[in-house]
Amino acid sequence: MISVLDRLALPLLRGIDPEAAHALVIKAMAWAPILPSRPDDRRLQVAALGLRFPNPVGVAAGFDKNALVPGTLLALGFGFVEIGTVTPRPQPGNPPPRLFRLDRDRGVINRLGFNNDGVARVRQRLAARARPAGIIGINVGANKDAPDRAGDYAAAIAALAEPASYFTVNVSSPNTPGLRDLQHKAALDDLLARVVDTRDRAAESMGRKPILLKIAPDLTLAELDDIVAVARVRRIDGMIVSNTTISRPAALRDLIPARQLGGLSGRPLFALSTRMLAETFVRVERAFPLIGVGGIDSGAGALAKVRAGALLIQVYTGLIYCGLRLLDDIKRALLADLEAEGAGALEDLVGRDASARITGAF
């Protein structure tokens, strides 16, 4: 049924404005009856972050910014959903048009700018939803006009500590001026100290919620060294590699939309984000798990992320071009590799190709 819906819906959705198409998909998911997916093969289960994931395939932040359909996405068979980015106060984001498809490259450029309904509305929605078992992470950020951006992250975590399965600290979006400066060593150390302290205080009544850090793919290796060092000292629980890129690969074919300002995602991001994932994996030395995201649009792409160092993966732009069949393709590819390698669990595959990715053997 999903394959039939994909074949009918995807051409129609790509014929309308990208942001309008996305809103239509969210609305359809909110109203359409969804039959729960069949249980996953037990070999796809992952224990990480103090949580048990039924499978390693998550929906990346940005797809469901305002927690409108997390239950639907979980029912469709995703192992977890990350909502947001959510800021303390609602904000409209940047003026449209702000979302652009690169169809020939299977990519997207966005400069949305943390458009969201704010923590109060999101908390209300999460509190009101039906609660089947499922992992829902919350990606948090700072308001564009915040005088104390680190304070905004702490405030969002304090407000959303009860419904969150985990938090992602997003310091890597290119669409809020100056936000990526929070990746610099001193600023990042202050930020992580404050959010961890906020999390720990909330843990007394809400339970301890894991903190992850989402980084950009455009870092120098020296900058990555600093980020990993701070993350390990501050004892965060994981990292997500990576956000969108401000670079424009020379091989892009859709040259007119490629001139737009914003972050590039999808297939053109895959090589850069996977290299950054492998570089992060060798530096982290398994101190905490990594989530790989960026350009996954096939089972082979997902497997490459795992073998580069990701214990969990996330998709978003790939769904625009492949539809929901991408989820089944990924699960089949992971199971096939487990069988081919004689491995009993996904953890056995993590990082096997990291050194090759770094040395350029791929």
N, C-alpha and C positions, 0 to 999 in steps of 0.2 A: 504493500500500500504506500509506504513512504517513497519508494522509487517512482511510483506513478505520480504522486503529488509533486515530487521534485521536477519531473519532466514537464508537468503542466504549469507549475507556479514559477519556476526560475526564469524562463524567458519573459513572462509577463512582468515580473518584478524588475528585471533589468531594463525594461522599457520605460520606466518612470523614474522620477528624481530619486537619487539614492536615499536621502533622508526620509522622504515620504514612503518609499518602499520599506524601509526599516520600521517605521511607525506602523505600517500596515501589517507587517509580520508579527510585531508585538501584540497588536490588537487581535489578530486572528488567534494567536496562541492563548490569549486571555479568555477567549470565548469558545474556542473549538473543543469538543469532547476528545480527550486523549486517553487511549487505553494504555495502561502501564506496560512498559517493555518487559520482555521475558528476562528472568534472572541471568546475570552474567556468569560465565565460566569462573569457577573459584580461583583459577590460576591468575586471573586479572586483578584480584583483590590486592590492595596496597595498604600497608600500615605505615603511616607517616604523620608527623606533627601531633602525635597523640590521638590521631583519628584513624578510622578504618574506612577506606574508600572502596566501594564495590567494583570500581574499575578506575584506571588512571586518567581518563579523558574528561576534562572540564571545559566549561564555557568561560572564555576570558572576559575580564571587565570591559565594559563598553557596550556589550550586547544588550544587557538588561540593567541599564543605569539606575533605574528607580525601583527595583524589586517588584516589578509588575508580574513577572511570569517565572520565578525560580522553581516553583513546584511543577509546572508544566515541563520545563527543561529536564528536571530530574526524572519525571515520569517517562520522558522519551528515551532515557537510558544513559544520560551523562552521569559520570561518577561524582561530579560536584559542579557548583555554579558559583562564580564570583560576580557579585553585583557592584555597581558604582562605575565611575568614581563618584563618591558622595562627599560633599563639603558641609561644614556646619550650617551655613545659610544657603537657601536656594539661590541659584544664579542662572541666567539665560544662556551663558556661553557666548561665543563669538557670533557676529552676524552672519546669516546665510547669504550665499551658498557656502557651505563649509565641509562638504563631503563629496568626493570625486572618485569615480571608478576609472581604473585603467584596465579596460576589459582585455586588451591584447596581451597585457602582462599579468592578468589575474591578480591585480593589486588594487589598493584603495589609498587615497590620501585624505586625511581628516584634519581639520583644525577646529574641532567642536568647542574645546575650551572648558571642560568640566561643567557642561550644562546638566543640571540635576535639580531635584526637588528639595534637597536639604535633608539633614539627619532626622528632623522631627517627623516628616511625612514618611520617610523610608522606615523608620522605627515603627510607626503606626501600621504600615502595610505588613511588615514582617510579624508583628504581634497578632495581627488579625488573620493571617493565612492559616489554612489547614496544615497540619504538621505531620506529614509522613516522614519517615526517616530520610535524612538527606543532609549533605554538607553544603552550607552556604557561607562562602567567604565574603567579606566586605572590604572593598578597595576604597581607601580614604585619601582625601587631598585637602588643600587649602583654598579658601576663597581668593579670587584674583586680587581683591583690594585689602586683604588681611594685613594689618600692621605687624602681626606676630604669626608667621606661618607655622612655625613649630607648635605654637599654641593651638592652632586650628586642627592639626592632626591629633593632638592630645584630646581636644574637646570632642572630636568626632568619635574617637575610640571610647571615651567615657560615656557618650550618649548611646552608643550602639553595642555596648559590651554584652548585654543579655542575649540578643538574637544571633550574634555572630558566631560562626564555627571557627573562623580565624580572621585576622586583619591583614591587609596588604597596604603598606605605606608606599604611595605612588609619588616618587620624586623625579620621575623620568618622562612625564608628558612634555612634548615640545611646545604645547599650545597655550600654556600659561607663562607669560614673560617672567624670566628669572627662576622658574621652578627648578630647573635642572641644576642651578647653583647649589641646591641642597644636597647634591651628591658629593660636593667638595668635603674634604676630610673633617675639618673643624665643625662646619655646619651640620654635617651628617651625624657626627658624634653627639652634638647637643640635641638634635632631633630624636635620635634613637634613645638617648638617655631619658628624654621626657616621655616618649610614648611607652617605653617599657615600664617606667615608673607608674604611669597612668593605668596601664594594663594590670600591673601587680596590685595596685590599690583596688581596682574593680574586681580582681580575682577573689577577694575576700567574700564577696556576696554573689558573684556571677560565675565563678570558676575561671581557671586560667585559660586565656585564649591565645593561640599562637600568633606571633608577629612575623610577617614576611616583608621583605624589601624588594620592590620592583625597580630594575635598573634599565638604563638606555643601552642600545647596541653600539652607540657612537663614542664610547669611552676609549681613551688611550689605555694601554696596559698598565701604565703607572697609576692612572686614576682607579682602575679596577683593583690594583694591589691595595690602595688605600681603603676602598669601599669594603673589600673582603676583610681587611684587618679590623676596621671599625665594627663591622657586623659580628665578627667573632668575639671581640672584646665585650660588646654589648649583649652577647648571648641571644641574638635573635634566633628565630626557629627555622628560617629558610629564606631563599631568594627566588625571585621570578626573573627569568632571562628570556626575552627582553621586551621592552616597549617598542614603539614605532621608531623609524629612523628619519633623520632630517637629510640624509644623503640621498642622492639620485644615481643609481647604478647606470653606467654607460650603456648597458644593453637594453634599457627601457625602449619600448616601441611606441607607446602612446605618449608622444612628446608634448602635446598641448596640455592635457591635464597634469602631466608630470611637472609642469612649471608652477603649479599651485603651491602656496606655502602650506606647511603642515607636516604631519607624520605619515610616512609611507609604511603600509602593512601589506600582507599577502605574500605571494610567491617571490617578489623581488627582495624581500627581507630575509628569506630563508637562510641563505649562505652566511650572511653577516651575523644574524642572531644565533645561528648554530655554532659558528666559530666562537662567539662571545660566551655561549653556554659552556663549551668545552674548556675555554680559558678559565672560566669561573670554577668549574668542577675541579680542576687540578689545584687551584688555590684554596678551595674550601676544605679539601682533604677529608671529605665525608663528615665534617663537623655538623652539618645539617643538610637536609635535602633541597634539591632544586626543582623548580617547575619550568619546563621549556615551552616557550610560545614564540610564534613568529614564522609565518609562511607555511604552516602545515596544511596541505590540501590533498593528502593521500596517506594511505597506510604506510607507505615507504618513508614519507616525510616524518610521520610520528615516530616510527622505529628509529630513524636517524637521530631524533632528539633524545630518545632514551639512551641510545648507545653513545651519544655525546655527553651524557651526564644527567639527564632529567629522570627523576623517579615518577613525576607526574607531568602531564602536558595539558595545554589549553588551546582551543581553537576559536576563531571568530571569522576572519575574512574568508577562510576556506569554506565556511558554510554559505557564504554569498554565492560562490561559484560552483560548489559541489552539492549543496543542500544537505539534508540529514543523512543521506547515504554515506557521507564522509565518516560518521560515527561508526557504522558497521564495518566500513573498510578498515578503519584503524584497529578495531578490536580483532578482526580476522588476521591482519598483518602481525600484530603482537603475538597472538596465539601461534601463528605459523612459525615465527622465529623462536618462540619458546620450545616448540616441538623440534625444530631443526637443530637447536643448540643443546637439546636434552636438559633444559633448565626447568626448575620447578616453580620459579617465581620471577616476576619482572625485575626484582632487585638484582637478580643474577646477571642481567643484561646491562645494567646502568653503568655508563662510562667506559664500556669496552673499546669504543673507537675515539675516545677523547684525545689521546695523544696524536692519532692520525689526523684528526681535524685541525689540531694546532700546527702540526708540521706541514700541512698542505697536501697530505696523501690523498685526500678526497678531491 
